Amino acid sequence: MQVRGHNLVWHHSVPWWLTHGQWTPEELIHILRQHIHTVVGHYRGQLAAWDVVNEAVADQDSAGQRKRDTIWLRGIGPEYVELAFRWAHEADPTVPLFYNDYSGEGLGAKSDAIYAMVKELRQRDVPIHGIGFQMHVSIQNPPKPEDIAANMKRLGELGLQVQVTEMDVKIHDGSGTQEERVAAQTKVYRDILQVCLEAPNCTAFLTWEFADHHSWIPDFFGKPDSPLPFDESYRPKAAYHAMVEVLKIDS
């Protein structure tokens, strides 16, 4: 079994003592470096990849600032992203290191901001090896396959892998009958897997959990949903069977 490390630096799940402390930039740098060295060092040589920095790009541009407002940005500055990757590489030089985010899979302002950030990191010889597309999408307005393919291509031209890291497909906000929504969900899964298989630099395809009753979506949105390839009884759904057929054709 391959295990992915997720994640080292995020604006959520930060301990109370850290968010309520009064820290100098030097102290925050020491805290973050120690955290990364401890965790990555503990699993050195055992993981398939690390999501080093998670969701550091803002959803909306704010006064020309595309970095998300976090304790790390405020306390250290935008260089915290570069530092995190360098420290992770120091702790385990063999593991591939990824930047991971949502809503940056296709083409648009956020994916452009992610591209600009990682392009600069590559130009500075920062040890970043790939981009994680979370792929939390919906049948209401899924990303266009051709846009995802174009985004993967330009990231590949930077020498970066792309991995689908957290895919699920909401249906509660879609239209039509239950059967029509399931059919739309099946198409999204099929299309995204096909794009990944056709991109030379797309090296993994992961869902966020695999059976519906383990999904985060119903609780988070307060709506019943069935966003994953297996149902609550672990039975494969139409999306699963469609992806199997895509894999058969590709092989």
C-alpha positions as CSV (number, residue, x, y, z in Angstrom):
1,M,0.0,0.0,0.0
2,Q,1.3,3.4,-0.9
3,V,0.7,6.2,1.6
4,R,0.5,10.0,0.8
5,G,1.6,12.5,3.4
6,H,-1.1,15.2,3.8
7,N,-0.3,17.9,4.7
8,L,2.5,19.9,6.4
9,V,1.4,23.5,6.2
10,W,-2.2,24.6,6.1
11,H,-4.3,27.5,7.5
12,H,-6.8,25.0,9.1
13,S,-6.1,22.7,12.0
14,V,-3.5,25.0,13.6
15,P,-3.3,24.5,17.4
16,W,-4.8,27.1,19.7
17,W,-1.5,27.8,21.4
18,L,0.0,28.8,18.1
19,T,-2.8,31.0,16.8
20,H,-3.2,32.8,20.1
21,G,0.5,33.3,20.8
22,Q,2.6,36.4,20.2
23,W,5.4,35.3,17.9
24,T,8.3,37.0,16.2
25,P,9.0,36.0,12.6
26,E,12.1,34.2,13.8
27,E,10.1,32.2,16.3
28,L,7.5,31.2,13.8
29,I,10.2,30.1,11.4
30,H,11.7,27.9,14.1
31,I,8.3,26.4,14.9
32,L,7.4,25.6,11.3
33,R,10.9,24.3,10.5
34,Q,10.9,22.0,13.6
35,H,7.4,20.7,12.7
36,I,8.3,19.9,9.1
37,H,11.6,18.3,10.0
38,T,10.0,16.2,12.8
39,V,7.1,14.9,10.8
40,V,8.9,14.3,7.5
41,G,11.9,12.9,9.2
42,H,9.7,10.4,11.1
43,Y,8.3,9.0,7.9
44,R,11.6,9.4,5.9
45,G,11.8,6.9,3.0
46,Q,8.3,5.4,3.6
47,L,5.8,7.7,1.7
48,A,4.9,8.0,-1.9
49,A,4.5,11.8,-1.8
50,W,4.1,14.8,0.6
51,D,1.6,17.6,0.2
52,V,3.9,20.2,1.6
53,V,1.7,23.3,1.4
54,N,-2.0,23.1,1.2
55,E,-4.4,25.9,-0.1
56,A,-2.0,28.8,0.1
57,V,-3.6,30.7,-2.8
58,A,-6.6,32.9,-2.1
59,D,-9.9,32.2,-3.9
60,Q,-10.2,35.9,-4.8
61,D,-7.6,38.5,-5.5
62,S,-7.4,40.9,-2.5
63,A,-5.6,44.2,-3.2
64,G,-3.3,42.4,-5.7
65,Q,-2.5,39.7,-3.2
66,R,-3.1,36.2,-4.3
67,K,-1.7,34.5,-1.2
68,R,-4.3,33.4,1.3
69,D,-4.2,35.4,4.6
70,T,-2.8,32.9,7.1
71,I,-0.7,32.9,10.3
72,W,2.2,31.9,8.1
73,L,1.8,34.7,5.6
74,R,1.3,37.3,8.3
75,G,4.0,36.1,10.6
76,I,6.7,35.0,8.2
77,G,5.8,36.5,4.8
78,P,5.2,34.9,1.4
79,E,8.6,33.2,1.5
80,Y,7.1,30.6,4.0
81,V,6.0,28.5,1.0
82,E,9.5,28.3,-0.4
83,L,11.0,27.6,3.1
84,A,8.5,24.8,3.7
85,F,9.5,23.0,0.5
86,R,13.2,23.4,1.3
87,W,12.8,22.1,4.8
88,A,10.8,19.1,3.6
89,H,13.5,18.2,1.1
90,E,16.1,18.5,3.8
91,A,14.2,16.1,6.0
92,D,13.7,13.5,3.2
93,P,15.5,14.2,-0.1
94,T,13.9,11.2,-1.8
95,V,10.1,11.9,-1.5
96,P,8.3,13.9,-4.2
97,L,6.9,17.2,-2.8
98,F,3.6,18.7,-3.9
99,Y,1.7,21.9,-3.7
100,N,-2.0,21.0,-3.2
101,D,-5.2,23.2,-3.8
102,Y,-8.8,23.2,-4.9
103,S,-10.6,25.1,-7.7
104,G,-7.3,25.4,-9.6
105,E,-7.8,22.4,-11.9
106,G,-9.0,24.1,-15.0
107,L,-8.2,27.5,-16.4
108,G,-8.9,30.8,-14.6
109,A,-7.7,33.3,-12.2
110,K,-6.9,30.9,-9.4
111,S,-5.1,28.3,-11.6
112,D,-3.1,31.2,-13.1
113,A,-2.1,32.4,-9.7
114,I,-1.0,28.8,-8.7
115,Y,0.9,28.5,-12.0
116,A,2.7,31.8,-11.4
117,M,3.6,30.8,-7.9
118,V,5.1,27.4,-8.8
119,K,6.8,28.8,-11.9
120,E,8.6,31.2,-9.7
121,L,9.5,28.4,-7.2
122,R,10.9,26.4,-10.1
123,Q,13.0,29.4,-11.3
124,R,14.4,29.7,-7.8
125,D,15.4,25.9,-7.8
126,V,13.0,25.2,-5.0
127,P,12.5,21.4,-4.6
128,I,8.9,21.1,-5.7
129,H,8.0,18.2,-7.9
130,G,4.3,18.4,-8.5
131,I,0.8,20.0,-8.1
132,G,-2.1,18.3,-6.5
133,F,-5.5,19.0,-8.0
134,Q,-8.0,18.4,-5.2
135,M,-10.8,18.1,-7.7
136,H,-13.7,18.7,-5.2
137,V,-16.2,19.3,-8.0
138,S,-19.9,19.3,-8.7
139,I,-22.2,18.2,-11.6
140,Q,-23.6,21.7,-11.5
141,N,-20.5,23.3,-13.0
142,P,-17.6,20.8,-13.4
143,P,-14.3,22.0,-14.9
144,K,-14.0,21.5,-18.6
145,P,-11.8,18.5,-19.5
146,E,-10.0,20.5,-22.2
147,D,-9.2,23.2,-19.6
148,I,-7.8,20.6,-17.2
149,A,-5.7,19.1,-20.0
150,A,-4.3,22.6,-20.9
151,N,-3.5,23.3,-17.3
152,M,-1.7,19.9,-16.9
153,K,0.2,20.6,-20.1
154,R,1.6,24.0,-19.0
155,L,2.5,22.6,-15.6
156,G,4.3,19.7,-17.3
157,E,6.3,22.2,-19.3
158,L,7.6,23.5,-16.0
159,G,8.8,19.9,-15.3
160,L,6.0,19.3,-12.7
161,Q,3.9,16.2,-12.1
162,V,0.2,16.6,-11.6
163,Q,-1.9,14.4,-9.4
164,V,-5.6,14.3,-8.7
165,T,-5.5,14.1,-5.0
166,E,-9.0,14.4,-3.4
167,M,-11.7,13.9,-6.0
168,D,-15.3,13.7,-5.3
169,V,-18.3,14.9,-7.3
170,K,-21.3,16.5,-5.5
171,I,-24.8,15.9,-6.9
172,H,-27.1,17.6,-4.4
173,D,-26.7,20.9,-6.1
174,G,-27.4,19.5,-9.6
175,S,-30.6,19.5,-11.5
176,G,-32.8,16.7,-12.9
177,T,-33.9,13.3,-11.5
178,Q,-31.7,11.2,-9.3
179,E,-30.9,9.0,-12.3
180,E,-29.9,12.1,-14.4
181,R,-27.7,13.4,-11.6
182,V,-25.9,10.0,-11.2
183,A,-25.4,9.9,-15.0
184,A,-23.9,13.4,-14.9
185,Q,-21.6,12.4,-12.0
186,T,-20.5,9.3,-13.9
187,K,-19.5,11.4,-16.8
188,V,-17.4,13.7,-14.7
189,Y,-15.5,10.8,-13.2
190,R,-15.0,9.3,-16.6
191,D,-13.8,12.5,-18.2
192,I,-11.4,13.5,-15.5
193,L,-9.8,10.1,-15.4
194,Q,-9.5,10.1,-19.2
195,V,-7.7,13.5,-19.1
196,C,-5.3,12.2,-16.4
197,L,-4.5,9.1,-18.4
198,E,-3.8,11.1,-21.6
199,A,-1.5,13.6,-19.8
200,P,2.1,12.3,-19.5
201,N,2.7,14.2,-16.3
202,C,-0.5,13.0,-14.5
203,T,0.9,10.4,-12.2
204,A,-1.9,9.6,-9.7
205,F,-5.7,9.7,-9.4
206,L,-7.1,9.6,-5.8
207,T,-10.6,10.1,-4.4
208,W,-11.3,11.7,-1.0
209,E,-12.5,8.6,0.8
210,F,-14.2,6.0,-1.4
211,A,-17.6,5.1,0.0
212,D,-20.4,7.7,0.4
213,H,-21.0,7.4,4.1
214,H,-17.4,8.5,4.8
215,S,-17.7,11.6,2.7
216,W,-17.2,15.1,4.3
217,I,-19.7,16.7,1.9
218,P,-23.1,15.9,3.6
219,D,-22.1,17.3,6.9
220,F,-20.2,20.3,5.5
221,F,-23.0,21.4,3.1
222,G,-25.9,20.2,5.3
223,K,-27.4,18.2,2.4
224,P,-27.6,14.5,1.6
225,D,-25.2,13.5,-1.1
226,S,-23.5,10.5,-2.7
227,P,-20.3,11.9,-4.2
228,L,-18.0,8.9,-4.3
229,P,-17.5,5.8,-6.5
230,F,-18.9,3.3,-3.9
231,D,-22.2,3.5,-2.0
232,E,-22.8,3.3,1.7
233,S,-22.7,-0.5,1.5
234,Y,-19.4,-0.5,-0.3
235,R,-21.1,-1.5,-3.6
236,P,-19.5,0.0,-6.8
237,K,-21.6,2.6,-8.5
238,A,-21.9,3.7,-12.1
239,A,-18.9,6.0,-11.7
240,Y,-16.7,3.1,-10.6
241,H,-17.7,0.9,-13.5
242,A,-17.2,3.8,-16.0
243,M,-13.7,4.4,-14.7
244,V,-12.9,0.7,-15.0
245,E,-13.9,0.8,-18.6
246,V,-11.7,3.8,-19.2
247,L,-8.8,1.9,-17.6
248,K,-9.4,-1.1,-19.8
249,I,-9.4,0.9,-23.0
250,D,-6.2,2.7,-21.9
251,S,-4.4,-0.6,-21.1
